[in-house]
Amino acid sequence: MTFFNPVEPIIRRKQEALDFQDRQGLLSLEMKIGQKTVISVFYTRIDQVFVLWGLICAAIFVTAQFAPISWVIQAGLWSVLTLLGTVGMVVLTHFWVKVERLRWVLCCWVALMLSGVALTDLSIFLSWGQILMNLCPMWLGLSAIGYICTGIGMRSRAFTFASLVHLLGIAVLPYLGSWQFLSTGIVIAASLLVFSGVQWDMRPPVQYEFLTPEQKRFNEQQYRLRQVPMYVKA
């Protein structure tokens, strides 16, 4: 028996046969020009978290790279955005992680984000030069830890690979000169936005303790549908 699920592709197009816990808070977007559908996408609450953090990280690191704003003001803005993102992440994912028995992964991400913003603020307000000079590798490292925890919890090769990408980003940073903030933002935000738009691999379904018998049967039917290639996002 392998740790990862060898039946699941690492990433693939989104599937429409979603489990009960994935259908809660589902956001669908569709755009038509005449009778032709130009855009038709949907985002689960987990996808919405990826988008939320992707936008927050892009705003933070682009501001740090280009905006002529003092570090003290930026620290305040970053703290507010990070706290809002953390609260949003907990609100959006609490039911899903409870059903999937992955609350420890959510707690890990919360701890990493709060630790990161605390270290960032302290380094700015207390002039901790060593940390200030390594904010980019620090945040890439925190993200790498979060992804490896997610990869272990979900038994996902996709998230494990994302962790390696962030570690590679740390190794490349010294060669990027003054563009480290922008490069860090690209790695972190792009990874999040990619995950929001694809179906990533995950361990087989678990025994869902918090679902009713009807909801469990629904999930079993959806799981069987997902094994049929035709049930993918068109």
FIZALO-413818 format. One line per 4 residues: number of its first residue (from 1); their letters; for each residue x negated, y negated, z of N, C-alpha, C, CB. Coordinates in steps of 0.05 Angstrom, whole numbers, always signed. Glycine has a CB too. Layout:
REM FIZALO-413818
NUM) a) X Y Z X Y Z X Y Z X Y Z | ... .
This chain:
REM FIZALO-413818
1) mtff) -17 +24 +0 +0 +0 +0 -18 -25 +0 +19 +0 +24 | -14 -43 -19 -30 -67 -22 -18 -90 -6 -33 -75 -51 | -35 -108 +2 -25 -131 +18 -7 -149 +1 -49 -148 +29 | -16 -155 -23 +0 -172 -42 +20 -154 -57 -18 -187 -61 .
5) npve) +41 -167 -68 +61 -152 -83 +52 -150 -112 +89 -166 -81 | +42 -127 -121 +31 -124 -148 +52 -126 -169 +16 -98 -150 | +77 -123 -162 +98 -124 -182 +104 -152 -191 +124 -111 -171 | +99 -171 -173 +105 -199 -179 +82 -213 -194 +111 -215 -153 .
9) piir) +88 -227 -216 +68 -244 -229 +59 -266 -210 +78 -256 -256 | +34 -275 -213 +25 -296 -194 +42 -321 -196 -5 -303 -201 | +47 -330 -220 +67 -351 -225 +82 -345 -250 +53 -379 -227 | +107 -355 -252 +123 -351 -275 +145 -372 -276 +136 -322 -276 .
13) rkqe) +161 -372 -296 +182 -391 -298 +202 -386 -276 +196 -390 -325 | +216 -407 -268 +235 -404 -246 +258 -385 -253 +247 -431 -239 | +267 -371 -233 +289 -352 -236 +314 -364 -225 +283 -325 -223 | +337 -358 -237 +362 -369 -228 +376 -351 -208 +380 -373 -252 .
17) aldf) +368 -326 -206 +381 -307 -187 +368 -312 -159 +377 -277 -196 | +377 -333 -146 +365 -341 -121 +378 -327 -97 +366 -371 -118 | +363 -322 -76 +374 -312 -51 +391 -333 -37 +351 -302 -33 | +406 -323 -18 +424 -341 -3 +409 -365 +9 +439 -326 +18 .
21) qdrq) +386 -359 +22 +371 -380 +36 +358 -400 +16 +350 -367 +53 | +354 -391 -9 +343 -409 -29 +364 -427 -41 +329 -393 -50 | +389 -419 -40 +410 -434 -52 +420 -457 -34 +433 -416 -59 | +412 -457 -9 +421 -478 +10 +407 -504 +3 +416 -469 +39 .
25) glls) +422 -525 -2 +410 -551 -8 +398 -552 -36 +389 -557 +12 | +407 -534 -54 +395 -534 -81 +401 -560 -95 +406 -510 -96 | +381 -571 -108 +384 -596 -123 +381 -590 -153 +363 -617 -114 | +401 -595 -169 +400 -590 -198 +400 -617 -213 +424 -573 -206 .
29) lemk) +383 -618 -233 +381 -642 -249 +385 -634 -279 +354 -657 -245 | +402 -648 -292 +407 -642 -321 +411 -668 -336 +432 -624 -324 | +399 -669 -359 +401 -692 -377 +409 -683 -405 +375 -709 -378 | +429 -695 -416 +437 -687 -443 +437 -711 -462 +465 -675 -442 .
33) igqk) +430 -706 -486 +433 -726 -508 +453 -714 -528 +405 -734 -521 | +477 -725 -527 +498 -712 -543 +505 -685 -532 +490 -710 -573 | +503 -665 -549 +509 -637 -540 +483 -622 -533 +524 -623 -562 | +460 -635 -536 +435 -622 -532 +425 -628 -504 +414 -631 -552 .
37) tvis) +418 -606 -489 +407 -609 -462 +377 -614 -465 +412 -584 -445 | +369 -638 -455 +340 -646 -457 +325 -636 -432 +337 -676 -459 | +337 -639 -409 +325 -631 -384 +345 -616 -367 +314 -656 -368 | +338 -592 -358 +354 -577 -340 +336 -563 -320 +372 -556 -356 .
41) vfyt) +334 -573 -296 +317 -562 -276 +331 -561 -249 +291 -579 -273 | +322 -544 -231 +333 -543 -204 +310 -541 -184 +352 -520 -201 | +315 -551 -160 +295 -551 -139 +307 -540 -114 +283 -579 -135 | +296 -519 -103 +304 -509 -77 +293 -529 -56 +294 -480 -72 .
45) ridq) +301 -524 -31 +290 -542 -10 +260 -539 -8 +303 -535 +16 | +249 -515 -13 +220 -512 -12 +208 -528 -35 +212 -482 -14 | +220 -527 -59 +210 -543 -81 +211 -573 -75 +226 -537 -107 | +233 -581 -61 +236 -609 -54 +214 -618 -35 +263 -614 -41 .
49) vfvl) +205 -600 -17 +183 -607 +1 +157 -611 -15 +179 -585 +22 | +153 -594 -35 +129 -597 -52 +129 -624 -66 +127 -574 -72 | +152 -631 -77 +154 -657 -91 +150 -680 -72 +182 -659 -105 | +162 -678 -48 +160 -699 -28 +130 -703 -21 +176 -692 -3 .
53) wgli) +117 -682 -14 +89 -684 -6 +71 -692 -30 +79 -658 +6 | +78 -683 -54 +62 -691 -77 +63 -721 -82 +72 -676 -102 | +87 -732 -79 +90 -761 -83 +76 -777 -60 +120 -769 -84 | +79 -767 -36 +66 -780 -13 +35 -780 -16 +74 -767 +14 .
57) caai) +24 -757 -23 -5 -754 -26 -15 -772 -49 -13 -725 -30 | +0 -772 -71 -8 -789 -94 -9 -818 -85 +11 -785 -117 | +12 -827 -71 +13 -855 -62 -10 -862 -43 +40 -861 -48 | -16 -844 -25 -37 -849 -5 -64 -851 -18 -37 -827 +16 .
61) fvta) -71 -832 -35 -98 -831 -46 -102 -851 -69 -105 -803 -55 | -81 -857 -84 -84 -877 -105 -87 -905 -91 -59 -877 -123 | -72 -909 -70 -75 -935 -55 -103 -937 -44 -54 -936 -32 | -113 -916 -32 -140 -916 -21 -161 -922 -42 -146 -890 -7 .
65) qfap) -157 -912 -67 -176 -915 -88 -176 -943 -101 -171 -895 -110 | -151 -954 -104 -149 -978 -121 -139 -1003 -106 -131 -973 -143 | -123 -1001 -85 -111 -1024 -73 -130 -1039 -55 -86 -1016 -57 | -132 -1066 -58 -150 -1081 -40 -136 -1087 -13 -158 -1108 -54 .
69) iswv) -130 -1066 +1 -116 -1068 +27 -135 -1059 +49 -89 -1053 +27 | -135 -1072 +72 -153 -1065 +93 -147 -1036 +103 -151 -1084 +117 | -168 -1023 +113 -166 -996 +123 -146 -994 +146 -193 -985 +131 | -144 -1015 +162 -126 -1015 +185 -97 -1015 +176 -131 -1040 +203 .
73) iqag) -91 -1031 +156 -64 -1031 +145 -58 -1005 +131 -60 -1055 +125 | -77 -995 +116 -73 -969 +103 -68 -947 +123 -97 -963 +85 | -83 -948 +146 -79 -927 +166 -51 -927 +176 -99 -932 +190 | -39 -951 +180 -12 -953 +189 +8 -941 +169 -4 -982 +195 .
77) lwsv) +3 -949 +143 +20 -939 +122 +18 -908 +119 +14 -952 +96 | -6 -898 +120 -11 -869 +117 +3 -854 +140 -41 -863 +117 | +1 -865 +164 +13 -852 +188 +43 -850 +185 +6 -867 +213 | +56 -872 +176 +85 -873 +173 +93 -853 +151 +95 -901 +165 .
81) ltll) +79 -853 +128 +86 -835 +107 +82 -805 +115 +69 -841 +82 | +60 -800 +129 +55 -772 +137 +75 -763 +157 +27 -770 +149 | +83 -780 +176 +103 -772 +196 +130 -768 +183 +105 -794 +218 | +137 -785 +164 +162 -782 +149 +162 -756 +133 +167 -806 +131 .
85) gtvg) +139 -751 +120 +137 -726 +105 +139 -701 +122 +110 -726 +90 | +127 -703 +146 +127 -680 +165 +156 -675 +174 +109 -685 +188 | +170 -696 +182 +198 -693 +191 +215 -682 +168 +209 -721 +201 | +211 -693 +144 +226 -684 +121 +221 -654 +115 +219 -700 +97 .
89) mvvl) +196 -646 +118 +188 -618 +114 +202 -600 +134 +158 -615 +116 | +203 -608 +159 +216 -591 +179 +246 -589 +174 +211 -603 +207 | +258 -612 +168 +287 -613 +164 +295 -595 +140 +297 -642 +159 | +280 -597 +118 +286 -583 +93 +281 -553 +95 +271 -595 +70 .
93) thfw) +261 -545 +110 +253 -517 +110 +261 -501 +134 +223 -516 +107 | +272 -513 +154 +276 -498 +179 +293 -473 +176 +289 -516 +200 | +315 -474 +159 +332 -451 +156 +317 -429 +139 +358 -458 +141 | +303 -437 +119 +289 -418 +101 +268 -403 +117 +277 -433 +77 .
97) vkve) +251 -418 +132 +229 -405 +146 +240 -387 +169 +210 -425 +158 | +264 -394 +180 +276 -377 +200 +285 -351 +188 +300 -392 +214 | +298 -352 +165 +308 -328 +152 +285 -311 +143 +326 -335 +128 | +264 -323 +131 +241 -309 +120 +221 -301 +142 +228 -325 +99 .
101) rlrw) +226 -309 +166 +208 -303 +189 +180 -315 +184 +206 -273 +193 | +180 -340 +176 +155 -354 +169 +153 -380 +185 +153 -359 +140 | +165 -382 +208 +164 -407 +223 +135 -414 +231 +182 -404 +248 | +119 -393 +235 +91 -399 +243 +76 -413 +220 +76 -372 +250 .
105) vlcc) +84 -408 +195 +71 -422 +173 +79 -452 +173 +79 -409 +146 | +104 -457 +179 +113 -485 +181 +99 -499 +204 +144 -486 +185 | +97 -486 +227 +83 -497 +250 +54 -503 +243 +85 -479 +274 | +42 -486 +228 +14 -490 +219 +11 -515 +203 +4 -466 +203 .
109) wval) +29 -519 +183 +28 -544 +167 +33 -569 +183 +49 -542 +144 | +52 -567 +202 +58 -591 +219 +33 -598 +235 +82 -585 +238 | +20 -578 +247 -4 -582 +263 -26 -594 +246 -13 -556 +277 | -29 -584 +222 -51 -593 +205 -46 -622 +197 -53 -576 +180 .
113) mlsg) -21 -629 +189 -16 -657 +181 -19 -676 +204 +12 -658 +169 | -9 -669 +227 -11 -687 +250 -40 -690 +259 +7 -678 +273 | -55 -668 +258 -83 -670 +265 -99 -687 +246 -96 -642 +266 | -92 -684 +220 -105 -700 +199 -100 -730 +202 -97 -691 +172 .
117) valt) -75 -737 +207 -69 -766 +209 -81 -777 +235 -39 -770 +209 | -82 -761 +256 -94 -770 +282 -124 -775 +278 -89 -750 +304 | -138 -756 +265 -167 -760 +261 -172 -783 +242 -179 -734 +249 | -155 -786 +222 -159 -809 +203 -156 -835 +217 -139 -807 +180 .
121) dlsi) -135 -838 +233 -130 -863 +248 -152 -869 +268 -102 -862 +262 | -160 -848 +283 -180 -853 +303 -207 -860 +290 -184 -827 +320 | -213 -848 +268 -238 -855 +254 -238 -884 +244 -243 -836 +231 | -214 -894 +236 -213 -922 +227 -213 -941 +250 -187 -926 +210 .
125) flsw) -196 -936 +271 -194 -955 +293 -218 -955 +311 -169 -950 +309 | -232 -932 +313 -255 -929 +331 -281 -929 +316 -252 -904 +348 | -280 -933 +290 -304 -934 +273 -321 -909 +275 -320 -958 +280 | -308 -886 +273 -323 -860 +273 -333 -856 +244 -305 -836 +282 .
129) gqil) -358 -865 +240 -369 -866 +213 -370 -838 +200 -396 -877 +214 | -378 -818 +215 -381 -791 +203 -355 -781 +191 -392 -772 +224 | -333 -786 +206 -307 -777 +195 -298 -795 +173 -286 -777 +218 | -302 -821 +175 -294 -840 +154 -307 -833 +128 -302 -868 +162 .
133) mnlc) -332 -824 +128 -346 -817 +104 -337 -790 +92 -376 -817 +109 | -322 -776 +108 -314 -749 +99 -283 -745 +100 -327 -728 +116 | -268 -766 +96 -239 -764 +96 -229 -746 +74 -226 -792 +94 | -241 -749 +50 -232 -733 +28 -237 -703 +32 -245 -742 +2 .
137) pmwl) -261 -695 +39 -265 -666 +44 -249 -656 +68 -294 -660 +49 | -244 -674 +88 -228 -666 +110 -199 -659 +102 -227 -688 +131 | -187 -676 +85 -160 -671 +77 -158 -647 +57 -148 -696 +64 | -178 -644 +41 -178 -621 +23 -181 -595 +40 -201 -623 +3 .
141) glsa) -198 -597 +61 -201 -574 +79 -176 -567 +94 -224 -579 +98 | -162 -587 +104 -137 -582 +118 -116 -570 +99 -125 -609 +130 | -115 -579 +75 -97 -568 +55 -104 -539 +49 -97 -584 +29 | -131 -534 +47 -140 -506 +41 -131 -487 +64 -170 -506 +38 .
145) igyi) -134 -497 +89 -125 -480 +111 -95 -475 +110 -133 -494 +138 | -80 -496 +104 -51 -492 +102 -43 -473 +80 -38 -519 +96 | -57 -474 +57 -51 -456 +35 -59 -427 +41 -64 -465 +10 | -81 -423 +55 -89 -396 +61 -69 -384 +82 -118 -395 +72 .
149) ctgi) -60 -400 +101 -40 -391 +120 -14 -384 +105 -34 -412 +141 | -6 -400 +86 +18 -395 +70 +14 -370 +53 +24 -419 +52 | -10 -367 +42 -16 -343 +26 -14 -318 +42 -43 -346 +13 | -24 -319 +67 -23 -295 +84 +6 -290 +93 -41 -299 +109 .
153) gmrs) +20 -311 +101 +47 -307 +110 +66 -297 +89 +58 -333 +121 | +63 -307 +65 +80 -299 +43 +69 -276 +27 +86 -322 +24 | +44 -268 +33 +29 -249 +17 +29 -257 -12 +42 -220 +20 | +21 -282 -16 +22 -295 -43 -6 -300 -53 +38 -321 -41 .
157) raft) -12 -290 -77 -37 -295 -90 -38 -324 -100 -41 -276 -114 | -15 -335 -107 -14 -362 -118 -24 -382 -97 +14 -370 -127 | -14 -380 -72 -22 -398 -51 -51 -393 -42 -3 -397 -27 | -59 -368 -42 -87 -362 -36 -105 -374 -56 -91 -331 -34 .
161) fasl) -98 -373 -82 -114 -385 -103 -115 -415 -99 -103 -378 -131 | -92 -427 -91 -91 -456 -87 -111 -464 -65 -63 -465 -79 | -114 -448 -44 -133 -453 -23 -162 -454 -35 -131 -432 -1 | -168 -435 -52 -194 -434 -65 -199 -459 -82 -197 -409 -81 .
165) vhll) -178 -468 -96 -181 -492 -113 -188 -516 -95 -154 -497 -128 | -175 -518 -72 -181 -541 -54 -209 -539 -43 -161 -543 -32 | -218 -515 -37 -246 -511 -28 -266 -518 -50 -251 -483 -18 | -259 -511 -74 -276 -519 -97 -277 -549 -100 -266 -505 -123 .
169) giav) -254 -562 -95 -253 -591 -96 -273 -604 -76 -225 -601 -90 | -275 -592 -52 -295 -602 -32 -323 -600 -43 -292 -586 -6 | -329 -577 -56 -356 -573 -67 -362 -593 -89 -359 -545 -77 | -342 -601 -104 -347 -619 -127 -348 -648 -119 -324 -615 -148 .
173) lpyl) -336 -655 -96 -334 -684 -88 -360 -699 -89 -322 -685 -60 | -382 -688 -79 -407 -704 -79 -416 -713 -107 -430 -688 -67 | -406 -700 -128 -414 -708 -155 -396 -728 -168 -416 -683 -172 | -375 -737 -153 -355 -755 -164 -359 -784 -156 -328 -746 -156 .
177) gswq) -380 -789 -141 -387 -817 -134 -364 -832 -120 -394 -831 -159 | -357 -855 -132 -336 -872 -119 -308 -864 -126 -341 -900 -128 | -305 -842 -140 -278 -833 -148 -267 -811 -130 -278 -824 -177 | -277 -808 -106 -270 -786 -90 -241 -787 -81 -287 -784 -66 .
181) flst) -230 -810 -74 -203 -812 -65 -183 -805 -88 -196 -840 -55 | -188 -815 -112 -171 -809 -134 -172 -779 -141 -179 -826 -159 | -196 -768 -141 -199 -740 -147 -186 -722 -126 -229 -732 -149 | -188 -729 -101 -175 -714 -80 -145 -716 -83 -183 -725 -52 .
185) givi) -134 -739 -89 -106 -743 -93 -96 -726 -117 -99 -772 -98 | -111 -725 -138 -103 -709 -161 -102 -679 -154 -123 -713 -185 | -122 -669 -140 -122 -640 -133 -98 -634 -115 -148 -633 -119 | -94 -650 -94 -73 -644 -75 -45 -647 -87 -76 -661 -50 .
189) aasl) -41 -671 -100 -14 -677 -111 -7 -658 -134 -13 -706 -120 | -27 -653 -152 -21 -636 -175 -14 -608 -166 -46 -635 -194 | -28 -597 -146 -22 -570 -136 +7 -569 -126 -42 -562 -114 | +15 -589 -111 +42 -590 -99 +63 -591 -121 +44 -613 -80 .
193) lvfs) +58 -609 -141 +78 -612 -162 +80 -588 -180 +72 -637 -178 | +58 -574 -184 +58 -549 -200 +75 -528 -185 +30 -538 -205 | +71 -525 -159 +86 -506 -144 +116 -512 -144 +76 -505 -115 | +123 -538 -146 +152 -545 -145 +166 -537 -171 +155 -575 -141 .
197) gvqw) +151 -532 -192 +163 -527 -218 +161 -499 -228 +151 -545 -238 | +149 -481 -212 +146 -453 -221 +156 -434 -199 +116 -447 -228 | +158 -409 -207 +164 -387 -188 +138 -374 -180 +184 -366 -200 | +131 -375 -154 +106 -363 -145 +111 -336 -133 +92 -382 -124 .
201) dmrp) +90 -320 -132 +93 -293 -122 +97 -292 -92 +70 -275 -131 | +110 -271 -82 +115 -269 -53 +119 -240 -46 +140 -286 -45 | +116 -233 -21 +121 -206 -12 +149 -197 -18 +114 -203 +18 | +155 -170 -18 +182 -161 -22 +200 -171 +0 +183 -130 -23 .
205) pvqy) +227 -171 -5 +245 -181 +16 +242 -167 +42 +274 -178 +6 | +247 -182 +64 +245 -171 +91 +273 -165 +101 +230 -191 +110 | +275 -154 +125 +301 -151 +137 +310 -178 +149 +300 -129 +160 | +330 -190 +136 +339 -217 +143 +357 -216 +168 +354 -230 +120 .
209) eflt) +345 -221 +191 +359 -218 +217 +381 -240 +220 +340 -219 +240 | +377 -263 +208 +395 -286 +213 +417 -288 +192 +379 -311 +214 | +420 -268 +174 +441 -269 +154 +463 -250 +161 +429 -263 +126 | +487 -256 +152 +510 -238 +156 +507 -214 +137 +536 -253 +151 .
213) peqk) +522 -193 +142 +521 -170 +124 +528 -177 +95 +540 -148 +133 | +547 -196 +91 +555 -204 +64 +532 -219 +51 +579 -222 +65 | +518 -236 +66 +495 -251 +55 +472 -232 +49 +486 -273 +75 | +468 -212 +65 +447 -192 +59 +453 -177 +33 +444 -172 +83 .
217) rfne) +479 -169 +30 +486 -155 +5 +482 -173 -19 +515 -145 +7 | +489 -198 -16 +485 -217 -38 +455 -219 -45 +495 -245 -30 | +438 -220 -25 +409 -220 -31 +399 -195 -45 +394 -224 -5 | +410 -172 -37 +403 -147 -50 +411 -148 -80 +416 -123 -36 .
221) qqyr) +434 -158 -86 +443 -161 -114 +425 -180 -129 +472 -170 -115 | +418 -202 -117 +400 -221 -130 +372 -210 -135 +398 -247 -113 | +363 -194 -116 +336 -181 -119 +336 -163 -143 +328 -166 -93 | +358 -147 -146 +359 -129 -169 +361 -145 -195 +384 -111 -166 .
225) lrqv) +375 -167 -195 +377 -183 -219 +349 -195 -227 +397 -206 -215 | +334 -202 -206 +308 -214 -212 +288 -194 -225 +296 -225 -187 | +294 -169 -222 +277 -149 -235 +282 -146 -265 +280 -122 -222 | +304 -159 -274 +311 -158 -303 +299 -183 -316 +342 -156 -307 .
229) pmyv) +282 -180 -337 +269 -203 -349 +288 -225 -359 +252 -194 -372 | +312 -218 -367 +330 -238 -378 +340 -258 -358 +355 -224 -391 | +337 -252 -332 +347 -270 -312 +325 -289 -302 +357 -255 -288 | +315 -305 -321 +295 -326 -315 +307 -352 -325 +268 -320 -329 .
233) ka) +295 -374 -315 +304 -400 -323 +299 -404 -353 +290 -422 -307 | +320 -409 -367 +318 -412 -396 +305 -439 -403 +345 -410 -410 .
